[in-house]
C-alpha cells in the first residue's frame, strides 16, 4: 500500500492551475533563487493595495518577521468589495442549516450585511481599530459577517469554539481583554435546539472587567436570560444601520485576528495573525491546493472556531471569489448520507474534512456515497491529523470514484494556511504522505543541530524561512512566542520555526507526518495540551497526581488516556471517574473528556521528578517497554502499571 502511487487524473490535470511537477519545481526554484521577488509577484498580482508596500520581507527583528512593510489594504475589501462588479449576484455563502434550511447569500448581500454589521460595531458599541472582539458563535452566516465586519473596521476578532466551556471562554476573554462578545441564543444540532448564550452569561458572571456589551444573534429563539444594559439584540438593531461603511486602511502587519490554541503548558496561546501576509497565502493556497475554478462550490466542514474554518470557510474562499458552503449541522445527521446528499444537491466541487469524519462516515455507511451523484467533485481534502491508508483508499475510491484528487494538507493554527500538500493536478500521491512543501514554503525535516534527518528516520519538522501567513506573536507574550517556536539552531543564521511535529522523508523526498513531539494530544484533529487537562483534573482534591497521554483510537485518531493516583487508594473510583469528566467538561469542554481512566499506585518519574510520559504512552498502547527504566525513581512501578492496564 505504502508503495502505491496515484497519479492525477489526466483529464482534470490538463486544465489545472499547476498541472505538472515541472511547473511545481519551476515555482520552487524561483522562490529559492529570489525569495522576496517570488512573494512580490504574488502580492502584486493578488492583493488590492490601497497603498503599495515598501519592503517585501523585513528580517531585522527576527523572529518577529514583517511582511509587505507599510502596505495598506483591508481584508473585507479583498474578500467582498473588489468582487462586487463581477460577482455581485454570485453566491458567496451557501448556508445549510441543521434542519435542511438553505440560504444563498450573494456577494452583494454579503456586502450589505457586513457593512451594516461594521457600522453597528462602530456606532453602537464604539469598537475601534485594535479593539478585541470575542465571537462565541454557532455555524451561521452571521458568524462570517461578524468576522468580516471586524476586519472592515480593524477590530481584532478572537473566535472561541462553541464547544468550549464557560471557564475556557472566560480565560480567553480575559487574556485578550475583549470589549465585546458576539454570540447567539443558540443554534440547532441533530434536529434539536441547543443554547450558547448561557455559557457566555456564566463566563461573564465574575471577574471579567473588560467586556462592556454582549451582542446576541437570534437563531433558534429559545428562551434565554437577558442582562439589561449589557445584552443587545442583533436582529432588532441591525436593519437601522447603513449598508455603507468605509473600510479602515489597515497596515500589512496590523493584527487580523487572534486564535487560541493549546501548547505544552496549561495556558492556551493567543496565536496572532497579520493582515496582508495571512490573506495572501489564504487566497493562494485556496486557489492552488483546491485547484479553484470559476463556478466552483467549495465545502469545508470545519467549525469557524478552528483555524481551518477561518482560512478555508471564510477568508480563503471569499478572497478567491468562490462560493463557500457553511453548514450548521453534523455530517452524520440524520444519517450517514447527509454529506453526500449535500454534495449532490449543491453541486459541490471540492470537499474538505478531517480523517475522523472520513473514518466515521466509512464505518457508518461504506456504500452510502454510491447512492448519490458525486460526479462534480474534483478535489477531496483532509486536514488536522494523519490519514490512515484504509480511510484514504475509501475516500479515493468510493467518494472520489477514483477520479478526484485527494489532498492531504498539513498545516497548523500558527501557519495560517496549508504548508505541505499535494497539488491536485500535479503531485503523484503516496497515501498517508502529505507529499511536498507548497511552492515557496521551505519545510525541512532536521535534527536539533539543523542537519537534515537521514532518509526514513524521524526528525523535527521545521520551516527554515519565514513565510507570509506565519504567526506574528503570541498575544501579550512575545517571550513565549520566541521560546515556543524558535530554537537556537545556528545553521540557518536566522531563528527557524519548529512546528512541534515529527516527520519522515523518504528517498523521493515525500514527507510523512509522524505526529506531535510535544505534550499535545490530537483528538479528532483538535489539539489539546496534556498540561491543560492535568491542571483541570488537579482541581479535584482527592486526586494526588494525574498524568495524561494520547492513545490511538480507531475513529478519533487519538483518545485521552488518564493515569490517576488517588490520595486514598480506597476511594470510590467510579465516583472519581465521573468527577474527572465533569471537571474537564466544566474547565475545557466536551472535547477534553477522557476515553480511559486508570487508577495506579504511582506514575513513573525521573529522579528529578519529571513524569515519563513516553513510557506511559507505550503502556497505554500495550507496547513492550524498550526505553531505559533504570533512571527512574522507582523502576518497579512500571511493571505494576503495565499489569493494571492489561487487566483493564
Ligand atoms: C496535526 C489544523 C498529519 C499536526 C490545521 C499539527 C496533521 C496539528 C495534518 C495542527 C496532516 C494537521 N497530517 N497531521 N495533514 N494536519 N495535523 O493547529 O500535529 O488545529 O501540528 O491546525 O494538527 O493543528 P491545528
Boltz pocket constraint, residues with backbone or C-beta under 6 A from the ligand:
constraints:
  - pocket:
      binder: B
      contacts: [[A, 261], [A, 306], [A, 307], [A, 308], [A, 382], [A, 383], [A, 384], [A, 385], [A, 386], [A, 387], [A, 408], [A, 409], [A, 410], [A, 411], [A, 412], [A, 413], [A, 414], [A, 420], [A, 434], [A, 499], [A, 500], [A, 501], [A, 513], [A, 515], [A, 516], [A, 522], [A, 525], [A, 526], [A, 527]]
      max_distance: 6.0
